[in-house]
Amino acid sequence: MDSPKQQCLFDLPTGTPIQTKIAVRSARSGTFTDNMKLPVHRWYRYSAGFSAEWVEQLIRELSPSAVLDPFAGSGTTLLAAEAAGVLAYGYESHPFVARIATAKNHWNQIEGKLFDAAKELLNIAAQRPSPDMGVIPDLLVKCYMPEVLQQLYALREAYRSCANRFDPEISQLLWLALTAILRSCSFVGTAQWQYVLPNKRKSKPLGVLTAFSQKIADMVADMAVLRNTGCRSDAKVILHDARVIPENVSLNSIDLVVTSPPYPNNYDYADATRLEMTFWAEIRGWGDLQDVVRQFIIRSCSQHATAEKLQLETLLTDSCIEPIREELLNVCNELAEVRQTKGGKKAYHTMIAAYFCDLSKVFRALRPICRLGSTVCFVIGDSAPYGVYVPVDDWLGRLAIAAGFKSFSFEKVRDRNIKWKNRKHRIPLHEGRLWIKG
Ligand SMILES: C[S@@+](CC[C@H](N)C(=O)[O-])C[C@H]1O[C@@H](n2cnc3c(N)ncnc32)[C@H](O)[C@@H]1O
């Protein structure tokens, strides 16, 4: 394990006031107000889709009585709403990501309890015999030096043995701390918002105890700071599929929806947490992702379409895509043709059709819970799989109208054309805010 010198936060005598501990930590951590390091937001890096400051400003400007983020991810909107003093709900159907958002949502717990629990966890890990490594999944073998993995397993096993000694919220925060250091302790390319890239090397992976200690210190510091601001702490993370009308959000109760849904750009949200889920033995490998995650989320990647063996004809008969059927048919047929000329033969034709069916269902599920006159903002980008342009914002706007919303407009925020890895095309793409009024 790391040398004791690296664990100085936990070396302070028992009884040291928490503020002193925070001061020790802050002196080593640089600025706390950096945009990329906002309290609580920074606990787990995830593709937020928009900045927390922007959402908070929007919420303050519109001062709704309740906000909903139907694709809550790690909870950016929820935290921003709490800061703005507004009740917020967030759906997230990726079970592992929902757990991350839920754990972050416990920032209002007493920070001293987390600190003490982390210290106990480390003591238990240090006292237990070396963990039985068993059969190590390939991905973990590729990502960690054996001694690093042994330390991580030691913490994991210690966590499993003592989690029920603590308040459930504190246990979830410990789980988050351990989950959140997995990438920084790996020597391979594990850019936070990338799939793991085992063939790329990281120059300086963190030591396990250093990373864990720093993460706990950041969390403890943020909890203290936020509690002193007296901001709201009642946002609700709901494990729920946005395509379905929820049971636990009242009809006509939401007057602002702000969200960043998956884009139809082949990003696989299931794969985004493969390393973490493998570490916690929730999956054995890539092959488990369809059953454990993908089946619950919007069909926005070709693996999804392939795994479900989707049929274009069936998808296109779905009444929910009625307003865009002709154009969608043309695009999907073109994609079906182009794929025959490509080595990978990716199923973009069915992925695109399934994506719009899914998003249409999302608008239909949103309509009854949104008040008349509500504002819905989808931060969204268009796409061009195999160089075939898909006018995402226009089609989504029309699907929203068909679901009963009144009008839509698109506000471009930036140009982009870098999403597709093969970059065989030069189709100009953009990203921006689809404003829907209802
Ligand atoms: C761009 S991310 C949103 C990130 C979020 N703004 C944040 O602060 O982290 C889109 C999220 O939608 C989730 N998602 C995909 N399909 C979903 C569905 N049918 N219902 C609810 N959430 C879903 C994904 O798992 C992913 O976390």
The ligand as a Tripos MOL2 file, in Angstrom:
@<TRIPOS>MOLECULE
LIG
   27    29     1     0     0
SMALL
NO_CHARGES

@<TRIPOS>ATOM
      1 C1        -25.6870   12.7980  -21.7820 C.3       1 LIG1
      2 S1        -26.0220   11.7350  -20.4430 S.3       1 LIG1
      3 C2        -26.7180   12.8630  -19.3020 C.3       1 LIG1
      4 C3        -25.6860   13.4110  -18.3800 C.3       1 LIG1
      5 C4        -26.2450   14.2700  -17.2880 C.3       1 LIG1
      6 N1        -26.6880   15.5640  -17.7830 N.3       1 LIG1
      7 C5        -25.2690   14.4040  -16.1440 C.2       1 LIG1
      8 O1        -25.2940   15.4030  -15.4710 O.co2     1 LIG1
      9 O2        -24.4450   13.5230  -15.8930 O.co2     1 LIG1
     10 C6        -27.4470   10.8100  -20.9250 C.3       1 LIG1
     11 C7        -27.9010    9.8360  -19.8470 C.3       1 LIG1
     12 O3        -29.1440    9.2690  -20.2310 O.3       1 LIG1
     13 C8        -29.1990    7.9780  -19.6650 C.3       1 LIG1
     14 N2        -30.2870    7.2380  -20.3230 N.ar      1 LIG1
     15 C9        -30.2490    6.5950  -21.5010 C.ar      1 LIG1
     16 N3        -31.4430    6.0720  -21.7820 N.ar      1 LIG1
     17 C10       -32.2770    6.3880  -20.7760 C.ar      1 LIG1
     18 C11       -33.6490    6.1470  -20.5290 C.ar      1 LIG1
     19 N4        -34.4070    5.4480  -21.3880 N.pl3     1 LIG1
     20 N5        -34.1890    6.6620  -19.4010 N.ar      1 LIG1
     21 C12       -33.4370    7.3650  -18.5190 C.ar      1 LIG1
     22 N6        -32.1210    7.6070  -18.7080 N.ar      1 LIG1
     23 C13       -31.5410    7.1310  -19.8240 C.ar      1 LIG1
     24 C14       -27.8130    7.4450  -19.9180 C.3       1 LIG1
     25 O4        -27.5270    6.3360  -19.1030 O.3       1 LIG1
     26 C15       -26.9600    8.6670  -19.6060 C.3       1 LIG1
     27 O5        -26.5410    8.6500  -18.2780 O.3       1 LIG1
@<TRIPOS>BOND
     1     1     2 1
     2     2     3 1
     3     2    10 1
     4     3     4 1
     5     4     5 1
     6     5     6 1
     7     5     7 1
     8     7     8 2
     9     7     9 1
    10    10    11 1
    11    11    12 1
    12    11    26 1
    13    12    13 1
    14    13    14 1
    15    13    24 1
    16    14    15 ar
    17    14    23 ar
    18    15    16 ar
    19    16    17 ar
    20    17    18 ar
    21    17    23 ar
    22    18    19 1
    23    18    20 ar
    24    20    21 ar
    25    21    22 ar
    26    22    23 ar
    27    24    25 1
    28    24    26 1
    29    26    27 1
@<TRIPOS>SUBSTRUCTURE
     1 LIG1         1 GROUP 0 **** ****
